[in-house]
Amino acid sequence: MRNAMVGDIVRVHYVGRFADGTEFDSSAARGPIEVTIGGGQVIRGFENALVGMVEGETKHVTLQPKDAYGMHDPRLIHTVGRDEIPPQVELKVAVELQATNAEGHEVRLRVIELDDDNVTLDANHPLAGKTLTFELDWSISSARAATRLREIYPVSSRL
């Protein structure tokens, strides 16, 4: 058996947990995910942890925020007038909204506070600033090389 490397396509099961052990995501109900290592399909730390694994291996890895969803950025929290939100949008704390930013990109926003006049929205990823632990299980025979990817993403430039 060989070790997984940048450019390989692997299928893995995973369980994601917060530092306190609470599970926030799992592939158990959906089935394994297919990842092209080096393709940027998953967070950097998850992808880096796959490098070097061998088929049949289970690995536990703890990711600091910089290798997961980044640090929580207070500049991504904005308060807007309630009248700036379309009236048909139901506003409650924790509701996720979609908007288009000045560059024309779609952005997900979470309502974190509201009153009669204002709505405070957070554009950070909900997992930003959190230390995450993943259990990775590469138990499915799936590794195959993506030779085209190695041409696009040289090993030294991605990981």
C-alpha positions in Angstrom: 0.0 0.0 0.0 1.2 3.5 -0.7 0.6 6.7 1.1 -1.9 9.2 -0.1 -0.3 12.2 -1.7 -1.2 15.5 -3.4 -3.2 14.8 -6.5 -4.8 11.5 -5.3 -8.5 11.2 -5.1 -9.6 9.5 -1.8 -12.9 8.6 -0.2 -13.0 9.0 3.5 -15.5 8.9 6.3 -15.1 11.6 9.0 -16.5 12.8 12.3 -15.9 16.4 13.2 -16.0 17.5 16.9 -15.5 20.7 18.9 -12.8 20.8 21.5 -15.4 19.7 24.2 -16.2 16.5 22.2 -19.5 17.6 20.8 -20.1 16.3 17.3 -20.8 19.0 14.7 -20.7 17.0 11.5 -20.2 13.4 10.3 -20.3 11.6 7.0 -22.0 8.5 8.6 -25.5 9.3 7.3 -24.3 10.6 3.9 -21.5 8.2 3.1 -17.8 9.0 2.6 -16.7 12.2 0.9 -14.5 12.1 -2.2 -11.5 14.5 -2.0 -8.9 15.4 -4.5 -5.9 16.1 -2.2 -4.6 19.5 -3.1 -7.8 20.5 -4.9 -9.0 22.9 -2.2 -12.4 21.1 -1.8 -12.1 20.9 2.0 -10.5 23.0 4.7 -6.7 23.1 4.6 -6.0 21.2 7.8 -8.4 18.3 6.8 -6.7 18.1 3.4 -3.2 18.2 5.0 -4.1 15.4 7.4 -5.0 13.1 4.4 -1.5 13.4 3.0 0.5 10.3 4.1 -2.4 8.2 5.2 -2.6 4.7 4.0 -5.8 2.8 3.1 -7.4 1.3 6.2 -5.9 3.9 8.5 -7.9 6.0 11.0 -6.4 9.2 12.1 -7.3 11.8 14.7 -6.3 15.4 14.0 -6.9 18.6 15.9 -7.1 21.7 13.8 -6.4 25.2 15.1 -8.7 27.9 13.6 -6.1 29.0 11.0 -6.1 25.5 9.5 -9.9 25.2 9.7 -12.3 28.1 9.0 -10.0 30.9 10.1 -10.2 33.3 13.0 -13.4 35.1 13.9 -13.1 38.5 12.2 -15.0 41.3 14.0 -14.9 43.3 10.8 -17.4 40.9 9.3 -20.1 41.8 11.8 -22.4 44.6 10.6 -25.4 46.3 12.0 -28.0 47.5 9.4 -31.4 49.1 9.7 -34.2 46.6 9.9 -35.8 48.5 7.0 -32.8 47.4 4.8 -34.0 43.8 5.0 -36.9 42.8 2.7 -40.1 42.7 4.7 -40.9 39.1 3.6 -37.7 37.8 5.3 -38.4 36.3 8.7 -35.8 37.7 11.2 -34.8 35.7 14.2 -31.5 35.2 16.0 -29.5 32.4 14.3 -31.4 32.6 11.0 -29.1 32.5 8.0 -29.6 34.9 5.1 -28.0 35.2 1.7 -26.9 38.5 0.2 -24.7 39.8 -2.6 -21.7 41.8 -1.7 -20.3 44.8 -3.5 -18.2 42.5 -5.8 -21.3 40.6 -6.8 -20.4 37.5 -4.8 -23.0 35.6 -2.7 -22.4 35.9 1.0 -24.1 33.9 3.9 -25.0 36.0 6.9 -26.2 34.9 10.3 -28.5 37.1 12.4 -26.8 37.4 15.8 -28.8 40.2 17.3 -31.9 42.2 16.5 -34.2 44.8 18.0 -37.1 47.0 16.7 -34.7 49.2 14.6 -31.6 47.2 13.8 -30.3 43.8 12.7 -26.7 42.7 13.5 -25.4 40.2 10.9 -22.2 38.1 11.0 -20.5 37.1 7.8 -18.0 34.8 9.5 -18.3 31.1 8.9 -20.1 29.6 12.0 -17.0 27.5 12.8 -14.6 30.5 12.5 -12.4 30.8 15.6 -13.0 27.3 16.8 -10.5 24.5 17.4 -11.9 21.4 15.6 -11.0 17.7 15.9 -11.6 15.3 13.1 -11.5 11.5 13.0 -10.6 10.5 9.5 -11.2 6.9 8.3 -9.8 5.9 5.0 -11.4 2.4 5.0 -12.7 2.5 1.4 -10.5 1.3 -1.4 -10.5 4.4 -3.5 -7.1 6.0 -4.1 -6.5 6.9 -7.6 -4.2 9.5 -9.1 -5.4 12.7 -10.6 -2.5 13.3 -12.9 -4.0 16.5 -14.4 -4.3 17.9 -10.9 -0.5 17.4 -10.3 0.1 19.6 -13.3 -2.3 22.3 -12.0 -1.2 22.2 -8.3 2.5 21.4 -8.0 3.1 19.6 -4.6 5.1 22.5 -3.1 2.5 25.2 -3.9 -0.5 23.8 -2.1 0.3 22.1 1.2 
